Amino acid sequence: MIIFENPWSFLGLFIIPLIFIWRHKFGEKNEGTLRFSSSSLISERMKHQGRMRIRIIHLLQYVTIALIIMGLSRPRLRDSMQETNVDVVDIVLVIDISSSMLATDFSPNRLEAVKKTAKDFINARSGDRIGVLVFAGESFIQCPLTVDQDVLLSLMDKINVAEQSYDGTAIGMAIASATNRLRHSDAKSKVMILLSDGSNNAGELDPLTSADLASNFNIKIYTIGAGTNQDVSFIPGRGYIRNEIDEATLKSIAERTDGQYFRATNIAGLELVYETIDALERTEIEIKEYTRYKELFGWFLIPALIFGMGGHTLDRTLFRRRL
């Protein structure tokens, strides 16, 4: 973008028409003249050449004045650049896939509702590295930390309830496995979002011990208790599913890692939880703007010098005028 530091200099362009008018009205009377008894003594060719030479000299003078004024206006080329620094957040979604996630208090069931709301959360976190870990009686990494949302969403679709041989709720082991994925991260913020609909009943690690371990690596854990406290469904081969959320433990996990605990009893509540976490873990974007200027006055003053000297040279040599 071209800007002019001294735009008021353009007022000087009015000098050109004033000089033209003055020359046309009064200038000829102030110039030296040579009178002839008859204009027929001078050929038309000589008259035409004389007029052309005068016009060329005047034109060069007008152009020189215009270029000088343009140079005095100090034109500059402005180039703005922005340097953006975004603090990436590393997030691991830790999702319970025990058999109780087939309960139908969330439509069509808890797991499908969790997958849908989690995918909406992923879509809203462009630029962050997100991973998914699922757990029941054991933990499984569904997707390592990645910025590729398409891969992440595709792998989310493939999450199913754990086989009966792996059933259970090993919250402590799930936290430890997710901590192992995040502990070497150099991100400014490291976050774990743990969703469970039960209480810890499997695994070798106590959930609070695992939470302390996560806290040592500056990992913040948001915990979500999903479901209602009632018998909600009968699953063939697994019987009635009863929801027994250990809210006290989930709250303690969040408190020990400077996170928060949320309770969701329906899909709307679950969506609100993810929206709240999304807002809490937004990092500021630092934008530095640099402006670079390139002076352009030389593109006008140098031609002005050339035209001025050229006109003077023509006037004193080729056109053979003398003082």
FENRAUR-V53507 format. One record per residue. RES is the residue in one small letter. SS is DSSP state (H for helix, E for strand, L for the rest). PHI is phi in radians with two decimals (NA if undefined). OMEGA is omega in whole degrees, -180 to 180 (* if undefined). Layout:
# FENRAUR-V53507
res=RES ss=SS phi=PHI omega=OMEGA
res=RES ss=SS phi=PHI omega=OMEGA
This chain:
# FENRAUR-V53507
res=m ss=L phi=NA omega=-180
res=i ss=E phi=-1.65 omega=176
res=i ss=E phi=-2.18 omega=-180
res=f ss=E phi=-2.11 omega=-178
res=e ss=L phi=-1.27 omega=-179
res=n ss=L phi=-2.15 omega=-176
res=p ss=H phi=-1.11 omega=179
res=w ss=H phi=-1.09 omega=180
res=s ss=H phi=-1.10 omega=-179
res=f ss=H phi=-1.12 omega=176
res=l ss=H phi=-1.08 omega=179
res=g ss=H phi=-1.14 omega=178
res=l ss=H phi=-1.12 omega=177
res=f ss=H phi=-1.17 omega=177
res=i ss=H phi=-1.10 omega=-175
res=i ss=H phi=-1.09 omega=178
res=p ss=H phi=-1.13 omega=178
res=l ss=H phi=-1.17 omega=177
res=i ss=H phi=-1.11 omega=-180
res=f ss=H phi=-1.07 omega=-179
res=i ss=H phi=-1.12 omega=-179
res=w ss=H phi=-1.08 omega=179
res=r ss=H phi=-1.11 omega=-178
res=h ss=H phi=-1.20 omega=-176
res=k ss=H phi=-1.56 omega=-170
res=f ss=L phi=-2.16 omega=-171
res=g ss=H phi=-1.07 omega=-176
res=e ss=H phi=-1.10 omega=-179
res=k ss=H phi=-1.24 omega=-177
res=n ss=H phi=-1.70 omega=179
res=e ss=L phi=-1.70 omega=177
res=g ss=L phi=-1.13 omega=-178
res=t ss=L phi=-2.26 omega=176
res=l ss=L phi=-2.21 omega=-174
res=r ss=L phi=-1.55 omega=174
res=f ss=L phi=-2.08 omega=-179
res=s ss=L phi=-1.15 omega=179
res=s ss=L phi=-2.68 omega=179
res=s ss=H phi=-1.21 omega=179
res=s ss=H phi=-1.21 omega=178
res=l ss=H phi=-1.24 omega=180
res=i ss=L phi=-1.92 omega=-178
res=s ss=L phi=-1.22 omega=177
res=e ss=H phi=-1.06 omega=179
res=r ss=H phi=-1.10 omega=179
res=m ss=H phi=-1.17 omega=178
res=k ss=H phi=-1.11 omega=-179
res=h ss=H phi=-1.11 omega=179
res=q ss=H phi=-1.09 omega=-180
res=g ss=H phi=-1.10 omega=180
res=r ss=H phi=-1.13 omega=-179
res=m ss=H phi=-1.11 omega=180
res=r ss=H phi=-1.13 omega=179
res=i ss=H phi=-1.10 omega=-179
res=r ss=H phi=-1.13 omega=179
res=i ss=H phi=-1.11 omega=179
res=i ss=H phi=-1.06 omega=-180
res=h ss=H phi=-1.13 omega=-180
res=l ss=H phi=-1.07 omega=178
res=l ss=H phi=-1.09 omega=178
res=q ss=H phi=-1.16 omega=179
res=y ss=H phi=-1.11 omega=179
res=v ss=H phi=-1.10 omega=179
res=t ss=H phi=-1.09 omega=179
res=i ss=H phi=-1.10 omega=-179
res=a ss=H phi=-1.08 omega=-180
res=l ss=H phi=-1.18 omega=177
res=i ss=H phi=-1.09 omega=180
res=i ss=H phi=-1.12 omega=178
res=m ss=H phi=-1.09 omega=178
res=g ss=H phi=-1.14 omega=179
res=l ss=H phi=-1.16 omega=178
res=s ss=L phi=-1.26 omega=177
res=r ss=L phi=0.94 omega=176
res=p ss=E phi=-1.21 omega=-180
res=r ss=E phi=-2.41 omega=174
res=l ss=E phi=-1.66 omega=-178
res=r ss=E phi=-1.79 omega=-180
res=d ss=E phi=-2.17 omega=-179
res=s ss=E phi=-1.68 omega=178
res=m ss=E phi=-2.22 omega=179
res=q ss=E phi=-2.10 omega=176
res=e ss=E phi=-2.01 omega=-176
res=t ss=E phi=-1.88 omega=176
res=n ss=E phi=-2.00 omega=180
res=v ss=E phi=-1.98 omega=177
res=d ss=L phi=-1.43 omega=-177
res=v ss=L phi=-1.29 omega=176
res=v ss=E phi=-1.86 omega=174
res=d ss=E phi=-1.68 omega=-175
res=i ss=E phi=-2.25 omega=172
res=v ss=E phi=-2.04 omega=175
res=l ss=E phi=-1.52 omega=-179
res=v ss=E phi=-1.92 omega=-170
res=i ss=E phi=-2.03 omega=177
res=d ss=E phi=-1.26 omega=177
res=i ss=L phi=-2.16 omega=177
res=s ss=L phi=-1.20 omega=-174
res=s ss=H phi=-1.06 omega=180
res=s ss=H phi=-1.14 omega=179
res=m ss=H phi=-1.28 omega=175
res=l ss=H phi=-1.51 omega=179
res=a ss=L phi=-1.02 omega=-172
res=t ss=L phi=-1.79 omega=175
res=d ss=L phi=-1.22 omega=168
res=f ss=L phi=-1.88 omega=-178
res=s ss=L phi=-1.55 omega=-6
res=p ss=L phi=-1.33 omega=171
res=n ss=L phi=-2.75 omega=-175
res=r ss=H phi=-1.03 omega=-175
res=l ss=H phi=-1.12 omega=-179
res=e ss=H phi=-1.14 omega=177
res=a ss=H phi=-1.15 omega=178
res=v ss=H phi=-1.14 omega=180
res=k ss=H phi=-1.06 omega=-179
res=k ss=H phi=-1.11 omega=-178
res=t ss=H phi=-1.19 omega=177
res=a ss=H phi=-1.15 omega=178
res=k ss=H phi=-1.15 omega=176
res=d ss=H phi=-1.09 omega=178
res=f ss=H phi=-1.10 omega=180
res=i ss=H phi=-1.08 omega=-180
res=n ss=H phi=-1.08 omega=-178
res=a ss=L phi=-1.47 omega=-174
res=r ss=L phi=-1.93 omega=180
res=s ss=L phi=-1.07 omega=178
res=g ss=L phi=1.73 omega=179
res=d ss=L phi=-1.48 omega=174
res=r ss=E phi=-1.62 omega=-176
res=i ss=E phi=-2.23 omega=175
res=g ss=E phi=-2.23 omega=-180
res=v ss=E phi=-2.27 omega=175
res=l ss=E phi=-2.18 omega=179
res=v ss=E phi=-1.96 omega=-179
res=f ss=E phi=-2.63 omega=169
res=a ss=L phi=-2.43 omega=173
res=g ss=L phi=-1.30 omega=176
res=e ss=L phi=-2.32 omega=-179
res=s ss=E phi=-1.87 omega=179
res=f ss=E phi=-2.41 omega=177
res=i ss=E phi=-1.44 omega=180
res=q ss=E phi=-1.45 omega=178
res=c ss=E phi=-2.70 omega=177
res=p ss=E phi=-1.21 omega=180
res=l ss=E phi=-0.97 omega=-178
res=t ss=E phi=-2.69 omega=173
res=v ss=L phi=-1.77 omega=-180
res=d ss=L phi=-1.43 omega=-176
res=q ss=H phi=-1.16 omega=-179
res=d ss=H phi=-1.09 omega=178
res=v ss=H phi=-1.11 omega=-178
res=l ss=H phi=-1.07 omega=-179
res=l ss=H phi=-1.15 omega=178
res=s ss=H phi=-1.10 omega=179
res=l ss=H phi=-1.25 omega=176
res=m ss=H phi=-1.09 omega=-179
res=d ss=H phi=-1.10 omega=-175
res=k ss=L phi=-1.56 omega=179
res=i ss=L phi=-1.29 omega=178
res=n ss=L phi=-2.29 omega=176
res=v ss=L phi=-1.13 omega=-177
res=a ss=L phi=-1.12 omega=175
res=e ss=L phi=-1.07 omega=-175
res=q ss=H phi=-1.05 omega=-180
res=s ss=H phi=-1.20 omega=179
res=y ss=H phi=-1.88 omega=-174
res=d ss=L phi=-1.16 omega=-178
res=g ss=L phi=2.38 omega=-180
res=t ss=L phi=-2.44 omega=-179
res=a ss=L phi=-1.73 omega=-177
res=i ss=H phi=-1.14 omega=-179
res=g ss=H phi=-1.04 omega=180
res=m ss=H phi=-1.16 omega=179
res=a ss=H phi=-1.11 omega=179
res=i ss=H phi=-1.12 omega=-180
res=a ss=H phi=-1.11 omega=180
res=s ss=H phi=-1.14 omega=179
res=a ss=H phi=-1.17 omega=177
res=t ss=H phi=-1.08 omega=179
res=n ss=H phi=-1.10 omega=178
res=r ss=H phi=-1.32 omega=-174
res=l ss=H phi=-1.78 omega=-169
res=r ss=L phi=-1.14 omega=180
res=h ss=L phi=-1.64 omega=-178
res=s ss=L phi=-1.19 omega=177
res=d ss=L phi=-1.76 omega=179
res=a ss=L phi=-1.19 omega=179
res=k ss=L phi=-1.14 omega=-180
res=s ss=E phi=-2.13 omega=177
res=k ss=E phi=-2.14 omega=-170
res=v ss=E phi=-2.26 omega=173
res=m ss=E phi=-2.14 omega=176
res=i ss=E phi=-2.02 omega=-174
res=l ss=E phi=-1.79 omega=178
res=l ss=E phi=-2.03 omega=179
res=s ss=E phi=-2.55 omega=177
res=d ss=L phi=-2.04 omega=-178
res=g ss=L phi=-2.51 omega=179
res=s ss=L phi=-2.22 omega=-177
res=n ss=L phi=-1.14 omega=-180
res=n ss=L phi=-2.42 omega=-180
res=a ss=L phi=-2.68 omega=178
res=g ss=L phi=1.57 omega=-175
res=e ss=L phi=-1.70 omega=-177
res=l ss=L phi=-1.97 omega=174
res=d ss=L phi=-1.29 omega=-179
res=p ss=H phi=-0.97 omega=-178
res=l ss=H phi=-1.25 omega=175
res=t ss=H phi=-1.14 omega=178
res=s ss=H phi=-1.12 omega=179
res=a ss=H phi=-1.13 omega=177
res=d ss=H phi=-1.09 omega=178
res=l ss=H phi=-1.09 omega=178
res=a ss=H phi=-1.09 omega=180
res=s ss=H phi=-1.10 omega=179
res=n ss=H phi=-1.10 omega=178
res=f ss=L phi=-1.77 omega=178
res=n ss=L phi=1.01 omega=177
res=i ss=E phi=-1.73 omega=180
res=k ss=E phi=-1.65 omega=-179
res=i ss=E phi=-2.04 omega=170
res=y ss=E phi=-1.73 omega=-179
res=t ss=E phi=-1.93 omega=-179
res=i ss=E phi=-2.24 omega=173
res=g ss=E phi=-1.68 omega=-174
res=a ss=E phi=-1.95 omega=176
res=g ss=L phi=2.18 omega=179
res=t ss=L phi=-1.83 omega=-179
res=n ss=L phi=-1.55 omega=179
res=q ss=L phi=-2.84 omega=172
res=d ss=E phi=-1.22 omega=-172
res=v ss=E phi=-2.14 omega=-176
res=s ss=E phi=-2.84 omega=174
res=f ss=E phi=-2.00 omega=-180
res=i ss=E phi=-1.86 omega=-180
res=p ss=L phi=-0.93 omega=179
res=g ss=L phi=1.49 omega=-178
res=r ss=L phi=-2.20 omega=176
res=g ss=E phi=1.42 omega=179
res=y ss=E phi=-1.26 omega=179
res=i ss=E phi=-1.82 omega=179
res=r ss=E phi=-1.92 omega=-179
res=n ss=L phi=-1.56 omega=179
res=e ss=L phi=-2.31 omega=-177
res=i ss=L phi=-1.33 omega=177
res=d ss=L phi=-1.53 omega=-175
res=e ss=H phi=-1.12 omega=-179
res=a ss=H phi=-1.05 omega=-180
res=t ss=H phi=-1.20 omega=180
res=l ss=H phi=-1.09 omega=177
res=k ss=H phi=-1.16 omega=-180
res=s ss=H phi=-1.13 omega=178
res=i ss=H phi=-1.02 omega=-179
res=a ss=H phi=-1.13 omega=-178
res=e ss=H phi=-1.10 omega=-177
res=r ss=H phi=-1.22 omega=-178
res=t ss=L phi=-2.03 omega=-179
res=d ss=L phi=1.11 omega=176
res=g ss=L phi=-1.73 omega=178
res=q ss=L phi=-2.45 omega=175
res=y ss=E phi=-1.85 omega=178
res=f ss=E phi=-2.27 omega=176
res=r ss=E phi=-2.09 omega=180
res=a ss=E phi=-2.21 omega=-179
res=t ss=L phi=-1.91 omega=176
res=n ss=L phi=-2.73 omega=-176
res=i ss=H phi=-1.11 omega=180
res=a ss=H phi=-1.05 omega=178
res=g ss=H phi=-1.14 omega=179
res=l ss=H phi=-1.16 omega=177
res=e ss=H phi=-1.08 omega=180
res=l ss=H phi=-1.13 omega=179
res=v ss=H phi=-1.07 omega=-180
res=y ss=H phi=-1.13 omega=177
res=e ss=H phi=-1.14 omega=179
res=t ss=H phi=-1.14 omega=179
res=i ss=H phi=-1.11 omega=179
res=d ss=H phi=-1.02 omega=180
res=a ss=H phi=-1.21 omega=-178
res=l ss=H phi=-1.18 omega=-175
res=e ss=L phi=-1.81 omega=174
res=r ss=L phi=-1.48 omega=179
res=t ss=L phi=-1.73 omega=-180
res=e ss=L phi=-1.28 omega=177
res=i ss=E phi=-1.76 omega=-179
res=e ss=E phi=-1.64 omega=-179
res=i ss=E phi=-2.07 omega=175
res=k ss=E phi=-1.90 omega=-179
res=e ss=E phi=-1.94 omega=179
res=y ss=E phi=-2.03 omega=178
res=t ss=E phi=-2.11 omega=-180
res=r ss=E phi=-1.96 omega=-179
res=y ss=E phi=-1.98 omega=174
res=k ss=E phi=-2.17 omega=-178
res=e ss=E phi=-1.24 omega=-177
res=l ss=L phi=-2.03 omega=-175
res=f ss=L phi=-1.07 omega=-180
res=g ss=H phi=-1.10 omega=178
res=w ss=H phi=-1.20 omega=178
res=f ss=H phi=-1.90 omega=-177
res=l ss=H phi=-1.24 omega=178
res=i ss=H phi=-1.14 omega=174
res=p ss=H phi=-1.06 omega=178
res=a ss=H phi=-1.07 omega=177
res=l ss=H phi=-1.10 omega=-179
res=i ss=H phi=-1.12 omega=-180
res=f ss=H phi=-1.14 omega=-180
res=g ss=H phi=-1.12 omega=179
res=m ss=H phi=-1.17 omega=179
res=g ss=H phi=-1.12 omega=179
res=g ss=H phi=-1.13 omega=179
res=h ss=H phi=-1.13 omega=179
res=t ss=H phi=-1.14 omega=177
res=l ss=H phi=-1.05 omega=-178
res=d ss=H phi=-1.13 omega=-175
res=r ss=H phi=-1.70 omega=-177
res=t ss=L phi=-2.07 omega=-174
res=l ss=L phi=-1.10 omega=-179
res=f ss=L phi=-1.51 omega=173
res=r ss=L phi=0.96 omega=172
res=r ss=L phi=-1.53 omega=179
res=r ss=L phi=-2.29 omega=175
res=l ss=L phi=-1.24 omega=*
